[in-house]
């Protein structure tokens, strides 16, 4: 059996924890695996103010049990977001990013941004305050009615994100859950102010895994998984580089089984129960286990200007079976990512 793998306690720089009963179920899974997590604000209603972020943070802390865990809060940008709100968020000490959702691009994005140019004064304030812009990088059919879903990310980078980078050269930007070679090339060629997160599902699966033999709803997420070549292979290649620009963000997103297995299933993969084990498996397959600590524990903290976490976690090369389902209160049950599958690594208790 391989030697145990011990790394600095990691961070998840992109996670959805939901609210109320759902929050109570899912938050402990993230808190067990990670010391800190960047909490996405696309709740109902969305977290658009610093006061709402403070209240949501307290709710999260009340749901993580005995785990030592710090929620890193974000604001949801809208067409009505003001520079004053951004300055208040920057001064709060609890808000670390503001999230750009193009309206209609993903779950609970109905009040997202429609007027990118109108958002520029807010982005200018974010640049001045050094508050990170976190981006869901896809266009929508509303703005690009002839676009193909597999090109949404590329078009967004070319037509929306590149002009933002050109205009605000010192704005720190994280392109979340990248899925394409276009995104990899863009981040690599951009300044040190631009970085990206990569999810386990986009490293593990491609569109054949989603569609061949029938639609697999629990592998469906947004941005949608892409072709094995060149896109998935580009993601798997870039994690073998010792680049500070790419770090861990699971985009773990719980939806009840009934909401996933329906005529119009929800987008999102609930990977929180086994996230580190999933990444360890991929990094081992790519002969890059020696880079897992940098990816999971160092680069994201450095980009966000945070100290490294105290303590360590240990992964054992010991098979672990992912639960087939998890009780989800009145909503029924959750089907975790890779449900029922055997993983090669196990997080030591």
Beta strands, then each sheet from edge to edge (+ up, - down):
strand 1: 5-8
strand 2: 11-15
strand 3: 36-39
strand 4: 70-76
strand 5: 95-101
strand 6: 132-136
strand 7: 173-175
strand 8: 194-198
strand 9: 246-248
strand 10: 312-316
strand 11: 320-321
strand 12: 326-327
strand 13: 333-334
strand 14: 342-343
strand 15: 346-347
sheet 1: 1+ 10- 15+
sheet 2: 2+ 3+ 4+ 5+ 6+ 7+ 8+ 9+
sheet 3: 11+ 14-
sheet 4: 12+ 13-
end
